[in-house]
């Protein structure tokens, strides 16, 4: 039985499921050799965890940390003005284990909580944790070992899986599959303009590298995607571990479902701003491919920046029309433009596949010449 199937079964099997799950998972992963020939020295890992109304999930979350095979960690939990029993639970665990340090958020929101947690951190390595999630027993050990083997200027990540008391939505399921496929292909940053390519609670990095990337200082949401762009901007190399190390809990009150800062999962302003900071080459002709709702938004954004671009789409009914005083062309227009960069706003799987085939036929590399924004 797979670890994930076992976990789902135990989720509904009674109040003792978690200790049984951890024990079985530890035995399974030990047999698979995750703990053999370890090169780990005792480097302190700081686990940063914002907490907001997570009382129903904190026991499961914190126990998954307490059961880690790698014991040299500190959990810095910041209570973000919870109105449930989260603070009481955090204080109880802090009294039980000196590695657990709890504070009240002097600001409000995830970013101020992360800033406060990072300020209190003492570890040589830093990772995040969500207060409603679960770590695989060997998560910290595998990520630490990866960083020790690779050295500075690296970030370690691994596969993730969603779990819930209800069926997982198709969008979440596909996102996890997409992330895990990036682990296999090991080309995360080639896809960074599509979605966040590093799962927020499943990475670890050297503290000095995180500082170099600006840590949690920018006050911009979504904070995980913004940080991911800064990893890319600072040429941090990604170490992909194929093990399943993190379990993402889906529930109706999770932040990505309820907070307005995560409502627009396209995040066009963030993508466009970083594109012009990192990848845009003004010596090349810029092409915008796609004239749907997202393409129109990007066109307005480019016009507001006073950027010259050629606008193409696959819909013959739109060829020759003008939108925002910009003419729309067939993709054939691209062939006469010389050196180009293409920003793609086509979201449908069929449309993306056609553009990927076009790029391959014309030797246009994704992440270098072609940039998918959705």
N, C-alpha and C positions, 0 to 999 in steps of 0.2 A: 504494500500500500504506500502511495506517495505521501510525503510529509504534508502537503496541502490537503489531500483527501482525509488524512488522519485528523488534521486540525479541524476541518469542517464537521467531521463526525463528532468529535469531542465537544465542539461548540454547543451542541444541544443535548449533551449526555449527562448534565448534572454539575453541581458546584465544584466538584473536584477535578473537572476536566483539565484545568490548566497545569496543575502539578504533574498529572499523568502525561499530558502532552509534552511538557518540557523534559521529563525523564525519558520518554520514548525517543524524542527528537535527539537528545544528547547521545543515547545509545546508538541510534541510527547513524548520526554524523560521525561518531567516534569510529564505528566500523568502516565508514567510508574513507577514513584517513585524514579528516580535517585537522586532527590534533596531533598527528604523528610528525616527527622530524621538524617541529616548530623552531623557528629562528627568533622567536619573540624575546626581546628583553623587556624589562618592566618600565615601559613608557606609559605615562599617565594619559588617559583618554578623557576629555571633557565632553559629557553628553549634555547638550543644551535643550531644554524642554519647556516651551511655553505651555501654560495650563489655563484653559477657560472652560468651566462647567463640565469637567471630564470625570466627575466622581464615579459614575457607573462603570468606567473603564480603567480607572487608575490602578486598581489592584492587579488586574491582568497585565497592564503595561509595565508597572514597576517590578512585578515578580519576574517578568521576562528579562529585565535588566539584572535583577539580583541573581538569576540563574545563569548568567553569562559564564562561559568557560574561561574567559579572560577577566580576571578580578580586579585589575589595577585601573579603575575608572572612578570618576566622580560624576554624579548626576546633579546638575544645577537646574532646579525647577523653579520657574517664575510664575506665580499665580497672577493671572491677568484679570483681577476684579471679578472672580467667580462669585456667583450667587448661590451655589449649591455647597456641598460638603467637601469640595476639592481641597481647600486650605487645611481643613482638619485632617484629612487623609495624608496630605503631604507632610504635615508636622508629625504625625504618628510614625511615618516611615523614616523621617529624619532622626527621630529619637531612637529608632531601632538600629539604624546603620549610619555611621558617621560619614560614609561616602555620599550620602544624599543630603544636599544642601538646598534649602528652600528660602525663597525671598518673595516679597510683594513687588509687583510691577510699579515703578514710580511713574511711568507713563500709562498709555492705554493702547492695546493692540499687539499684534505679533511682532512687529519690528522693534518697538521699544522693549518688549520682553526679551527678544533675542539679543539686543544691545546690552541689556542688564546682565543677562546670563553670560555673555562673552566677557564682559568686564570682570566678572567674578571667577572666570575659568583659570585654572592653573596648569592644564594639561599641555603636553607637547603636540598632541593630536586633538582635533575637534570634530564632532559629529552632531547632527540634530536628531531629535526624537519627537514624534507627535504623541500626545498624552492618551490617545485612544488606540494606538497601534501596538504591535507585538514584535519583538525581536526574535529571530531564530537563536538558539542557544549559543551557536558558534559565531554569531555575526561580528562582534567586536574583535575576536581573535583573527578571523579571516581578513578583515579590513586592515587591522594593524600590521599583520604579517605582510600584506601586499605593499603597504607603504614602506616598511622596513626594507623589503627586497628591492623596491624601485627607487627609493631615495626621494629627495625634495622635488618640488615642481610637478607632483603627481596628485591625483585624486582617485580614491578607490571607491568603486560602487559594485552593485550586484543585482541579481534578479529580485523581483518583487511579486506579490500576489495580493489581490483583494479578498476579503472575507466579510461576511455580513450575516445577520439573522434573517435576511430576505434575499431573494435572487439578485445577483450583481447585474447592474444595468449594462447594456451593450457598449455604451461609450467608455465606461470605466474598464470593462473587460478588454476592449480593443486597445485602450491606452497602455494597460499593463503588458499586453502582448507585444505592442510596438516597442516599449521600453526594453523588454527582455530580448527582442530581436536585435536591438542596438548592442546589447551585451555580446551577442554572438558575432555580429558583423564588425563590431569595434570601430564604428565610424560615427560616433555620437554627434560631433560638432558639424558634420556635413548636413545634419538635419535640424540644426538648432532653431531655424526660423519657422519650422512647422509647429513644434510644441516644446515644452521644457524637456530636455533630454536626460536630465539627471533627477531621479526621484528625490524630493526634498528630505525625507527622513532616512535615506539609504546612501549616504556618502560619508567619507572621512577624508580629512586633509591635514597636512602639517599646519600648525597654528601660524607660523610665519608666512606661509603661502596664502592663508586666508586673510591675514593682515594686508599682504601685498595686493590682494584683490578687493580691498575695501571692506571686508567682513560684512557687517550688517549696518554700516553707516548710512548708505543711501535710503532715504525715506520714500521708497517707491514700491508699489505693489504691482503684480504679485512678486513678493520678495524672493521666492525661490527661483523664479524664472530670471529675474534681474541678476541675482547672484550667479546663475548659470552662464549668462552672457558675459559676466565679468571673469569667470573661469576661462571662458573661450578667449576673451580679449587679452588676458594675461598669459595665454599659451600654456595653461595647465594641462598636462597629459592625463588621460583617463585610463585607469586600470580596470578592466572588466573581469569580474568574478562570475562564473556561470552558476554558482550555487544560489539557491533561493534563501535570502537572508532576512527579508523583511515582509511582514504581513500588515497590509493597509486595511484598516477597518472602515467600511462604509456604513453610515447611518444618517438619519435625516437631519441631525443637528451639527454635522461636521462643517468646518469653516468654509470649505469650498462650495458648499451648498447654500449657506446662509449669509455670508458676508458679501457686501456689494462690491468690494475691491476685487473679487474673483468672478464677478458675474459675467463679464465678457471674455470668454475663453479664447477669443481670437487675438487679443492684445496687440492690435496693429501699431499703436503708437510706440510701444516698447520695441517691437521688432524693427520698425523703420528707423528709430533713433539709433539703435545699435548697428543697423546695416550701414548707416552713413558714418558712424564712428569707426567701424572695423573693416568692412568689405567693399564699400563703394569705391569705384575707380572713376574719377571724373574724366579721364582720358578716353573712356569707353562709352559707347552709346548705350543708354539705359532703355530697356524694354519692359513695359508692364503687360503681362499676359493674363487676360481675364477681365470681363466687364460685368460680372455679377455684383451683388451687394458689397462683397469684400473688395473687389477690384475697383469699384467706384469710390469706396472710402480711401483706398490707397492713392487713387488718382488725385483726389482732393488734397490729400496730404502732400503729394509731390508738388502739386501746383502751389500750395501754400509755402513750400520751401523754395519756390522759383527754380525747380529742377526741370531741365529739358528731358523729355522722354517720348518714346514711341509706344502707342497703345494698340495692342492687337488682341483679338479674341477668336474663338472657334465658331461663333454663331454668324453664318452668312447674312442673316437679317440685320445685323448691326454694322456690317462693313459699310463704310461710307457715311455713317451717321456721325454726328458731333455730340459729345456729352461733356459738359463743363468747358465748352469751346475747344474740345480736343477731338480730332478725327480718329475714328476706329478703323483699323486695317485688318486684313487677313494675315495670318502668320507668315505668309510668303514674303511680306514686307521685310522680315528680319534678314533675309539673304543679302540685301543690298546695303546693310548698315555697317559692315566692317567688324571691328572688334566690339563685342557687346557684353552686357550683363543683363540677365533676364530675371525679373521678380515675378513669380507665379502666384496668382491669387485664386486659382482653380481648386475647388475643394472636392469635387466628386471623384471617386476612385477611378472611373473610366477616363475622365478628363485628365487626371494626373498621370495615368498610365500612358496616354497618348503623348503627353508632353515629355515624359521620361523616355519614351521610345524615340521621339524627335531628337532629344538631347544626345542620346546614345548614337543615333545615326550620324549626327553632325559633330561628334566628339566634343560635346559641351559637358563639362564635369559639374555634377551637383556639389554645391558648397564652394565652387570657384567661379563658375560662370552662370549657373542656374541656381536660383534660390527660391525654394518653395516656402511660401508664407502661410500655408494651411495644408 
